[in-house]
Every structure is written in structure tokens, then in C-alpha cells.
Amino acid sequence: MPKKSKVSLGDIADILRAGQKSEKDRSTPLSVLVVVDTSAARDVVLAVKDAFMPRQATATVRVEALAACEPPSPGWDAAVVVAGTHVAAAERVAEGLARCGVPVGVVVDSVLDLGANNLPEEVAALVSAVPASGADAVRTNLASWLVDAAGEKGIAFAASFPFCRDQKVRELVRTSALQNAAVGAVQVLPSADFPIMTVRQAKLALDVAAACGHPMSVASSADVAAVIAAGLAWRSVARRATEVLPVPQWAVKAAVGFAGTVATGAAARLRNDPPTLPDVRGLVADSAVGPIVDAAARVASRAAKAAGERAGVGFGARPGEVRVHTGDDRRTLPAPRVAAGQDGNGGRDDGYVVISGGCDEA
């Protein structure tokens, strides 16, 4: 039986097809219905609003008040009902949507608030309680429910709604890592585990990039090449470990396959959606060295001002003006104005969105 110890052209073609599938999954059209009880806690309502601000033009979100909600209809990929004091009315809306085949998450203070109605099994399976003890809790619990309910559209949801990306990436990494561990433990062909694991890791990297909202590009090819190179390193680690560790070869390969896949997923996550660093200035200001830093900043500001005056740069402009220095003449120019219609927050206000369409993520 021939060995298959290298990544072949057929494997590369398989990876390219996987990339096309990842791109298709990312750009799948989505429609989400959000029904809000006006008596619900404001922080919970705002958390749901912020969570369902779509980042892609392929996602559409419609928001309706519970009291004025239209009769349930099919066609929604998911629905969220934010319940307040009118829990019974929220349950009726959720039941109607579930009967139309729409998965529904009912946001309540406690799972005990959701009554146990006598619903058919297929309808009850589509209605889930989403506990919301606060803004952070509702986002976490919504992400867990949505990724589970989205099924094959999970990558599209993660790409359009960043609040559920962590949950979806964890699911992708866990599934791929367990599959590669099984490949390492069960050897069908000698040395065939390396290309199988590497191809699956490359597919994982492409899926993670799609879940983070990144379309297929030249950078995707570079990521795949990096995964293949890393696969060579992991194979060397596995070979060395089998020589020095007194454990079965299959156990070493399974462990290395699992660890290598988890590392690939983590690297892809950081590569495509790096975490936001905290505001260091705020941390310093609240610490014991805050006054010292402020004093140093004032001294530096005065020194910079003096140096600028010696260099001929004007200081002390009035609000709304910019001082410029040209030769021996000094004149005042009006400062640039903010374009009409912009409020400094990208055009968004604190009002509740009734119908929001998506926009491509930068």
C-alpha cells in the first residue's frame, strides 16, 4: 500500500475548495428579528441592541416592540424576544415564531420565568430561555444560544455579529482538534496522518478567518502556507516525542494532533481579530503614580511649547482657530469643521434602532 506522507496537489485543491466554502458561508444572507418589551431593563435592551448591530451588508436586523409586533411569519434565521414584565405575551410571540420554524431565544431574568407550555416537541425544541442578569451575561448567553441554534449558518452569524465570534471559534477549534486527535490515534495508512491533519488545520484557519469577517484574499494563501509549514514542525515534534517518551506511538500522535490544531486555531483567531488593548492612560491615572505622570506631562508640555516658539511655531490660538507662522507674518486660520450631520460617534445616537441594515466591516 503506497505511503502518503506529503501534502499533495490534490490536498492543495481540497484546501482551495474549502476556502471557497468558507467564503460562501461567511457571505450567506441573514435576517434576524428582535422583539422588545418596553418594560424590560434598559441595560439589557441596550446590550441586545449593540450585540445585533450587523457588520456585513448580508445581514439584516428588524426590531419591533412587543405590543405592536406583527403576526409571526417564517423566513427569519433567528429571533430574539426580550421579555420584561409581560412574560406571557413574550411567550406567545416566541411560540408563534417557533411554529413557523424559527429558532427563538427569549431573554428573561431567570430560566424559571419562562413557563412550561404544552408545546409539540419540535416546537418546544426551537424555544430557548436566555438568562439575562446583566448586560455582560446577556451577551455571553446570547452567543452560546445563537451559535448552537444557527447550525450551518454559524460562520455567517459570527462574521456579522462579533459578540458571538469567540463562541463560534471555540466550536470550530474543538471539532477540528478532536478529529485530528482521532486521526493520530487511528492509523489507516503509514505516515498518512500528517497530510490529513495539516489539511484539516488549513481548513480550520480559513473557517476562523471567515468567522472573523475576513473575505478570501492573498493573505489567506499566506496563512495556509504558514499552517503547512507549522505542520512540518508538529510532525518533527511527534517523531521526537515517540523516541523519548515511554508511551504508545498512537497516543503521542493523538496528543500532538490535538495540541497542534488548538494552537493553529488560537493563532488564526489572533491573526484575524486581535484583542483590543486596555486604555493604559486610565490605568495609570487611577494608580499611585498618576500625579507624578501628570506633573511630568506638564513639564514636557511647557518644554515643547518653548521649543516650538523658538522654532517659529505659534501657540496660544483661541478655540476654533489654528495659528500658523509664515516668515515674519503671523495670521490666524479657522480650524477645520466637522462635516454636517456627524456627531462624533459615526452618526449613531442612543435612540433605539427600529430597522437596521448591515454595513461591511472595515
N, C-alpha and C positions, 0 to 999 in steps of 0.2 A: 504494500500500500504506500503511495507516494507521500512524502512529507510536505507540510505546508507551514514553513517556518518564517516566511516573509510576507509583508503586505504587498499584494499583487495589484496589477492594473484593475482586475475585477473588483478588488476591495476598494480602490480609489473611486471607481464608478459607483459602487454601492454608497460610499460616503457622499458623493455628489448628489445622488438621488435623495439621500437623507437630508441634505441641505435644502433641496427644493421642497421637500415635505415640510421641513421646519419653517421655511418662508411662507408656505401656504397656510400652515397652522397659525403663524403669527398674524397674518392679514385676513383671517376669517372674520366676516362681519358679525357683530354682536349687537344685541338690543337688550337693555335692562330696564325694568320697571321698578321705580321706588315709590311706595305709598307711605305717606307720613301722617300720623295722628298729631294734630296740632297741640295736643295736651302732653306730648312726650317731652322728656327732659331736653333742654336746649343743647347741652353739651353733646348728648348722644346724637341728636338730629344733625348738628354741625359736623360731627365726626363721620356720619354716614354720607353727608353731602361732600365733604372733602375726599372721602375714600372713592367715591364714584364720579370724580372728575376725570373723564377719559383722556388718555394721552395719544390716542390714534384716531384718525378720521374714520376708521372702520367700525368704531364703537359709538353707539347712541344710547343716551340715558334719558328716560322720561320720568318726571317727578309729578305726582298727583297728591292732593290732600285726601285723607281717608273719607271725609264727609262728602266729597264731590267725586269720588272715584267712579270711573266708568265701569260698566259691566265687564267682568273678566273675559279675556279673549286669548286665544293661543297665539303663538308667534314670538313670544319672549324667550330669550335664552335663560334668563333667571329673573326673579322678582324678590324684592326686599320690602317687607311691611314693618314699619317702625310703630310699635304699639305704645300707647300712653295709658290713659285711664279707660279707654274704650277697647278693652281687650277682646270682648265678644265680637265687635264689629270687625276688628283686625283679623280674627279667626275666620269670619265668614268670607272676607276678601281672599285670604290665603287659601281657603278650601276651594273657592271658585276657580282660582288660578291653577291649583293643583289638578282639579278635574279637567282642565284644558291641557294638561301635560306639562305645566311649567313648574320647575323646582322653585320653592318659596322658602325664604328664611325670615322668620318672624322675630324681630328684635324685641325682647322683653327683659324686665329687670331680673327675672328668675325663670328657670325652666318650669317651675311649679305654677307660674302664672298662666301657662298655656294649657287649656282644658283638654281632656282626653275625649274627643268626639268619636262617635261610632262611624268611622270612615272606612271605605273599602281599603284593603291592604295596599293596592297600587297607588291610591290617592294619598293615604297617610305616609307612604314612603317618600313623597315629594315635599312634605311639610316638615321643617326643622325649626326648633327653637334656638335662637341665638342670644345667649345671655349678654346683658349689657350693664355691668355695674359701673361703667365709666367710659370715657372716650377711648382710652387705650385698650380696654377689654373688648369693646365692641369691634374695633378694627381687627384685633387678633382673632376673635371668634368668627367674625365675618369671613376672614381669609380662610380659616380652616373649613368652614362650611362651603364656601364658594368653590374652592379648588376641588373638593370632593364631589360637589354637585355638577360641576362644569364638564367632567368627563373628558372627552376628546378635545373640547374647546378650552381646556385649562391653560394652554400656552397663550392663546389669544386673550384670555382674561388677564393673565399675568402681564402681558405686554401693554394692555390698555389701562390696567389699574394697578399701579405699583404696590399698593398695600398688600396684595396677595402674592407678590413675587417670591418672597422668602419661602412661603409655604409650598409653592409650586416647584421651586428649585430643589427644595429638600426631597420632595416626592420623586422628581426625576433622578436625583443622585442616588437615593435609596434603592429605587428599582434597578438602575443600571449596575450599582455596586453588588447587589445580591445576585444578579445574573452573571456578572463576571466572576464572582466567588464560586458559583456553581460550575462555570466553565473550567476554572482552575482545579476544582475538586474532582470533576468527571472528565477524564482524558479520553476522547474518542479517537483522535489521531495524535501520534507523537509530535510534539513541538507545535501543534496547531493552535494551542491556547493563546499564544502571543498575538497573531493577527486578529483572531476573533475578539479578544479583549480590546485591542487597540482600535479596531473599527467601531466597537461599541462606545469606547471613550470619546472618539471623534464625533460620533452622533450625539453623545451627551453634550459636548461642548457647543455644538450647533443648536441644540434644543435650548440650552441655557441662554445663549445669545438671543435667540428668538423670544424667549420668555422675558428677557430684559428689554425688549422692544427694538432690537437692532436688526435691520434687514441684512440679507446676504450681500457681501461685498468682498473686495480684495483682502481685507483684514481677516475675513473668515477663512480664506485659504491659508493665511499665515498661522492662524490658530490651529487649524488641522495639522499643518506641518509640525508645529510645536508639540501637539499631542502625540504624533507618531514618534518624534524624537524622544519624548518622555517615555513612551512605551518601550523603546530600546533600553533605556536606563532601568526601568522596572524589571525587565527580563533579566538584566545582569544582576540586579539585587536578588531576584528569586533564585537564580543559579548559585550565587554565592551562599545564600542562606541555606539551600539544601545541602551544601557541602559541609557547613559548620554546625548546623543545628540538628540535634538528635530527634527529629520529628519526621513523619512521613512526607514525602515529596508533594503529595496532593494537598496536604494541609498548608504547606508553605505557599504553594501557588495560589490556593484559595485566599489566603490572608493577603498576599501581595496584590492579587487582583482586586480585592475589596478596597484595600488601602489606596492603591493607585487610582481607582475610579473616584473615590471620595476626594482625593487630592485634585484630580482633574476638574471635578465639579466645583470645588472651592475656588480654584484658580480662575475658571471661567466666570464665576459669579463676580469675583473681584475685578476681573478684566473688563467686564461689560457693564457693571453697575457698582462702582466703588462706593463705600460708605461715606456719608457726609461727616467731616471732622467737626468736633465741637468748637464753639467760639472761645478761643483761648483768652481773648481780652476780658470776657465776662468772668472767666475763672480767676484770672489774675486780680481783677478789680475787687472781687469778694474775698481775697486772701489777705494775709498779714502784710505781704509786700506791696499791696496795692498803692498805699500812699507814696512809697519810695519810687515806684514806677511812674506815678503821676508827676512827682517832682522832677524826675529825670526827663520826662517828656516835655515839661515846661522849659527846662534849661535848653534842651535840644531845639525847641521851637524858637526861643529867643536867639540862639546862635545861628539858626538857619535864616531868621529874619535879617539879622545884622549882615550876614554874608550876602544875602540877596540884595540888600540896599547898596552894599559896596560894589556889587556886580551890575547895578543899574536896574534891578527889577523892582517895580512899585509894589508897596504893601499898604495896607490900611484902606482898601476900597470899601465904599459903602455897600450895604446889602443891595443886591441886584446889579452891581457894577463890577467890572474887571479892569484893573489898572494895567496899562501897557506902557512900555518905555521905548521910544524911538529916537535915537540921537540925543539931542538936548531938550526935546519936547516931550511932555507927558500929557496924555489925554485919557479920558475915561470912555470905555465902550460898554454898552448894555450887555449883561450876562445872557447866555443862551436860555431861551424859554422852553418849558415843557410843551410838547405838542398838544393841541386842544383835544380834549376827550380822554387824556391819560391822567390817572390819579396816583401814579407812582407804584401801583400794585398790579401792573399789567392789565389794567382795565377791569379787574374783578372787584366787586364790593362785597359787603357782608350780607346782602339780601339773598334769600333762598332761590335757587335756580329752579325754574319750572320745567323747562326742556333744555337739555344741554347736548350739543353735538360734540364730537371729538375733534382734536387737532393733533397733527403729527408731533411726536416728541422730538425735541432737538437732539 
